[in-house]
Amino acid sequence: MGTTIAADCLHQFVEETDWYNGIVLDALVPGGSWKRLPRPLQSWLRNYIGGTALYLVSGFLWCFHIYYLKRNVYIPKDSIPSNKAMLLQIIVAMKAMPWYCMLPTLSEYMVENGWTRCFSSVGEVGWPAYIVYQTIYLLIVEFGIYWMHRELHDIKPLYKYLHATHHIYNKQNTLSPFAGLAFHPLDGILQAVPHVIALFLVPSHFRTHVLLLFCEAVWTANIHDCIHGKIWPVMGAGYHTIHHTTYRHNYGHYTVWMDQIFGTLRDPEEEFKKAD
């Protein structure tokens, strides 16, 4: 009985990834010929197309809004990045995108083969357990990304050969939403790895995991736009802009909590007071 239930769960994961693949690939490859590709290649192709579209569309729309429709409202004129700077960021991100997409493809392969602690439906555990599990998942991600990011600074070869690619952009007039994915490919993968590690440590809802991986593209665009949202405890762009200027503060991802715990937080409000 247990074996049958496990097989049914794995089949649900396969059906779910087939659905994701169909949404993207059927629109581009009519007739379903993409189904003849090996499953990992199907998932990689869908992740690549979806990730690229999300990065470019969200980036262009946000840049158009803050640099043109709201010019001089959110960001002073002399802090708006040049078109050349944004184009270079897009080029770096596009070179890395095929490699970035290998991580969610690998995580899907492991989920479909039953190697993780994923569940396919919230009904399998109930909403209270889902909320608890998801909270633990996010804490693991926060902790893991904080330390991965910090070590990419502290371990000199990692910074020199990987993370320095991203820190070319260290001022308001060079940072833009497009800088969010402008990393060395291995750097970007390492900072997303805690999302996959969490799948082995805590029961995780597969669809939420997939959604959070894609939300990374939107979130990283947001924290590189230099607009301080002032929503505690969110690690917004005000905090992350400080990170790009001091290199030693605000390593966190979604929240400021890890920086508070480990003594690396620098508050943009305090910086504004000092400047005055």
C-alpha positions as CSV (number, residue, x, y, z in Angstrom):
1,M,0.0,0.0,0.0
2,G,2.8,2.4,1.0
3,T,4.6,1.8,-2.3
4,T,1.4,2.4,-4.3
5,I,0.8,5.7,-2.4
6,A,4.4,6.8,-3.1
7,A,4.1,5.9,-6.7
8,D,0.9,8.0,-7.0
9,C,2.6,11.0,-5.4
10,L,5.5,10.8,-7.8
11,H,3.1,10.5,-10.7
12,Q,1.4,13.7,-9.5
13,F,4.7,15.5,-9.7
14,V,5.3,14.3,-13.2
15,E,1.8,15.4,-14.2
16,E,2.4,18.8,-12.7
17,T,5.7,19.4,-14.5
18,D,4.1,18.2,-17.7
19,W,1.4,20.9,-17.2
20,Y,4.1,23.6,-16.6
21,N,5.9,22.4,-19.8
22,G,2.7,22.5,-21.8
23,I,1.8,26.0,-20.8
24,V,5.1,27.3,-22.2
25,L,6.1,24.9,-24.9
26,D,2.8,24.3,-26.6
27,A,2.6,28.0,-27.3
28,L,6.0,27.9,-29.1
29,V,6.1,24.4,-30.5
30,P,2.6,23.5,-31.8
31,G,1.8,19.8,-32.2
32,G,3.5,18.7,-29.0
33,S,6.7,17.6,-30.8
34,W,8.6,18.9,-27.7
35,K,7.3,15.8,-25.8
36,R,9.7,13.7,-27.7
37,L,12.6,15.4,-25.9
38,P,14.0,13.8,-22.8
39,R,12.1,15.0,-19.7
40,P,15.1,17.0,-18.2
41,L,15.5,18.8,-21.5
42,Q,11.8,19.6,-21.6
43,S,12.0,21.2,-18.1
44,W,15.2,23.0,-18.9
45,L,13.8,24.5,-22.1
46,R,10.6,25.6,-20.3
47,N,12.7,27.1,-17.5
48,Y,14.9,28.9,-19.9
49,I,12.1,30.4,-22.0
50,G,10.0,31.3,-18.9
51,G,13.0,32.7,-16.9
52,T,14.2,34.8,-19.9
53,A,10.7,36.2,-20.5
54,L,10.2,37.0,-16.8
55,Y,13.5,38.7,-16.6
56,L,13.2,40.8,-19.7
57,V,9.5,41.7,-19.4
58,S,9.6,42.6,-15.7
59,G,12.9,44.5,-16.1
60,F,11.7,46.5,-19.1
61,L,8.3,47.4,-17.6
62,W,9.9,48.4,-14.2
63,C,12.6,50.5,-15.9
64,F,10.1,52.2,-18.1
65,H,8.0,53.0,-15.1
66,I,10.7,54.4,-12.8
67,Y,13.0,56.0,-15.4
68,Y,10.5,57.4,-17.9
69,L,6.9,57.6,-16.6
70,K,8.1,58.6,-13.1
71,R,11.3,60.3,-14.1
72,N,12.8,62.3,-11.2
73,V,10.1,61.1,-8.9
74,Y,11.7,58.0,-7.4
75,I,15.3,58.6,-8.5
76,P,17.2,61.8,-9.1
77,K,18.1,62.4,-12.8
78,D,21.8,62.0,-12.1
79,S,21.2,58.6,-10.6
80,I,19.4,57.1,-13.5
81,P,21.7,54.4,-15.2
82,S,22.6,54.8,-18.8
83,N,21.1,52.6,-21.5
84,K,24.6,51.3,-22.1
85,A,24.9,50.2,-18.4
86,M,21.6,48.4,-18.5
87,L,22.4,46.7,-21.9
88,L,25.7,45.4,-20.4
89,Q,23.7,44.0,-17.4
90,I,21.2,42.3,-19.8
91,I,24.1,40.7,-21.8
92,V,25.7,39.3,-18.6
93,A,22.4,37.9,-17.4
94,M,21.5,36.4,-20.8
95,K,24.9,34.6,-20.9
96,A,24.2,33.1,-17.5
97,M,20.5,32.3,-18.0
98,P,21.1,28.9,-19.7
99,W,23.2,27.8,-16.7
100,Y,20.8,29.3,-14.1
101,C,18.0,27.1,-15.5
102,M,19.9,23.9,-14.8
103,L,19.2,24.3,-11.0
104,P,15.4,24.2,-11.2
105,T,15.7,21.4,-13.8
106,L,17.8,19.4,-11.4
107,S,15.4,20.1,-8.5
108,E,12.4,18.9,-10.6
109,Y,14.3,15.7,-11.6
110,M,15.0,15.0,-7.9
111,V,11.4,15.7,-6.9
112,E,10.0,13.5,-9.7
113,N,12.2,10.6,-8.5
114,G,11.2,10.8,-4.9
115,W,14.6,12.0,-3.5
116,T,13.2,15.0,-1.7
117,R,10.5,15.6,1.0
118,C,8.1,17.4,-1.4
119,F,4.4,16.9,-1.3
120,S,2.2,17.8,-4.3
121,S,-1.0,19.1,-2.7
122,V,-1.6,21.2,0.4
123,G,-4.5,18.8,1.2
124,E,-1.9,16.1,1.9
125,V,-0.7,17.9,5.0
126,G,-3.4,20.6,5.8
127,W,-3.1,24.4,5.8
128,P,-1.7,24.7,9.4
129,A,1.2,22.2,8.6
130,Y,1.7,23.9,5.2
131,I,2.2,27.3,6.9
132,V,4.6,25.8,9.4
133,Y,6.6,24.0,6.8
134,Q,6.7,27.0,4.5
135,T,7.9,29.2,7.3
136,I,10.7,26.8,8.1
137,Y,11.6,26.5,4.4
138,L,11.9,30.3,4.1
139,L,14.0,30.5,7.3
140,I,16.4,27.9,5.8
141,V,16.5,29.9,2.5
142,E,17.2,33.1,4.4
143,F,20.0,31.6,6.5
144,G,21.5,29.7,3.5
145,I,21.5,32.7,1.1
146,Y,22.9,35.0,3.8
147,W,25.9,32.8,4.5
148,M,26.4,31.9,0.8
149,H,26.4,35.6,-0.1
150,R,28.7,36.5,2.8
151,E,31.2,33.8,2.0
152,L,31.2,34.9,-1.7
153,H,32.6,38.1,-0.2
154,D,34.8,36.7,2.5
155,I,36.5,34.0,0.5
156,K,38.8,36.0,-1.7
157,P,39.0,33.6,-4.7
158,L,35.2,33.2,-4.8
159,Y,34.8,37.0,-4.8
160,K,37.6,37.6,-7.4
161,Y,36.5,34.9,-9.9
162,L,32.7,34.8,-9.3
163,H,31.0,37.6,-7.3
164,A,33.1,40.5,-8.6
165,T,31.2,40.2,-11.9
166,H,28.1,41.4,-10.1
167,H,29.8,44.1,-8.1
168,I,30.9,46.0,-11.1
169,Y,27.5,47.7,-10.5
170,N,28.0,49.6,-7.2
171,K,26.5,53.0,-7.6
172,Q,23.0,54.4,-8.1
173,N,23.9,55.5,-11.7
174,T,24.9,51.9,-12.6
175,L,22.4,49.8,-10.6
176,S,19.2,49.0,-12.3
177,P,16.5,46.2,-12.2
178,F,18.5,44.4,-14.9
179,A,21.5,44.1,-12.5
180,G,19.4,41.6,-10.5
181,L,20.5,38.6,-12.5
182,A,23.8,40.0,-13.8
183,F,26.0,37.4,-12.1
184,H,28.6,34.9,-13.0
185,P,26.5,31.7,-13.7
186,L,28.0,29.7,-10.8
187,D,27.5,32.7,-8.5
188,G,23.8,32.9,-9.3
189,I,23.4,29.1,-8.9
190,L,25.2,29.1,-5.5
191,Q,23.0,31.8,-4.1
192,A,19.9,29.8,-5.2
193,V,21.1,26.4,-3.9
194,P,19.5,26.9,-0.4
195,H,16.1,26.7,-2.2
196,V,17.0,23.1,-3.3
197,I,18.7,22.1,0.0
198,A,15.5,23.0,1.9
199,L,13.7,20.3,-0.1
200,F,15.7,17.7,1.7
201,L,15.3,19.2,5.2
202,V,11.6,20.1,5.5
203,P,8.4,18.9,3.8
204,S,7.9,21.3,1.0
205,H,5.0,22.1,-1.4
206,F,6.4,21.6,-4.9
207,R,4.3,24.3,-6.6
208,T,5.3,26.8,-4.0
209,H,9.0,25.9,-4.5
210,V,8.7,26.4,-8.2
211,L,6.9,29.7,-7.7
212,L,9.6,31.0,-5.3
213,L,12.4,30.1,-7.7
214,F,10.7,32.2,-10.4
215,C,9.9,35.0,-7.9
216,E,13.7,35.3,-7.4
217,A,13.9,37.1,-10.8
218,V,11.3,39.6,-9.7
219,W,12.7,40.1,-6.2
220,T,16.3,40.6,-7.3
221,A,15.1,43.2,-9.9
222,N,13.3,45.0,-7.0
223,I,16.3,45.2,-4.7
224,H,18.5,46.7,-7.4
225,D,16.3,49.6,-8.4
226,C,17.7,51.9,-5.6
227,I,14.2,52.8,-4.4
228,H,13.9,52.4,-0.6
229,G,10.5,51.0,0.2
230,K,10.8,51.4,4.0
231,I,8.8,48.2,4.8
232,W,10.3,46.6,7.9
233,P,11.6,43.8,8.0
234,V,11.9,43.6,4.2
235,M,15.5,43.7,2.8
236,G,14.6,46.3,0.2
237,A,16.6,48.2,-2.3
238,G,17.7,50.8,0.3
239,Y,19.5,48.1,2.2
240,H,20.9,46.4,-0.8
241,T,22.2,49.6,-2.3
242,I,24.3,50.0,0.9
243,H,25.6,46.5,0.3
244,H,26.8,47.5,-3.2
245,T,28.7,50.5,-1.7
246,T,30.2,49.1,1.5
247,Y,30.6,45.4,0.4
248,R,30.4,44.4,4.1
249,H,26.8,44.9,5.1
250,N,23.2,43.8,4.3
251,Y,23.9,40.3,2.8
252,G,20.4,39.2,3.5
253,H,17.8,38.2,1.0
254,Y,14.1,38.8,1.7
255,T,14.5,40.2,5.3
256,V,17.0,42.0,7.5
257,W,16.8,39.4,10.2
258,M,20.0,37.5,9.4
259,D,22.0,40.7,9.2
260,Q,20.6,41.7,12.6
261,I,21.4,38.4,14.1
262,F,25.0,38.2,12.8
263,G,25.8,41.9,13.2
264,T,26.1,43.0,9.5
265,L,23.0,45.2,9.3
266,R,23.3,48.9,8.2
267,D,20.0,50.8,8.1
268,P,19.5,53.2,5.2
269,E,17.5,55.5,7.5
270,E,20.5,55.9,9.7
271,E,22.7,56.6,6.6
272,F,20.3,59.3,5.5
273,K,20.5,61.0,9.0
274,K,24.3,60.9,8.9
275,A,24.3,62.4,5.4
276,D,22.1,65.3,6.7
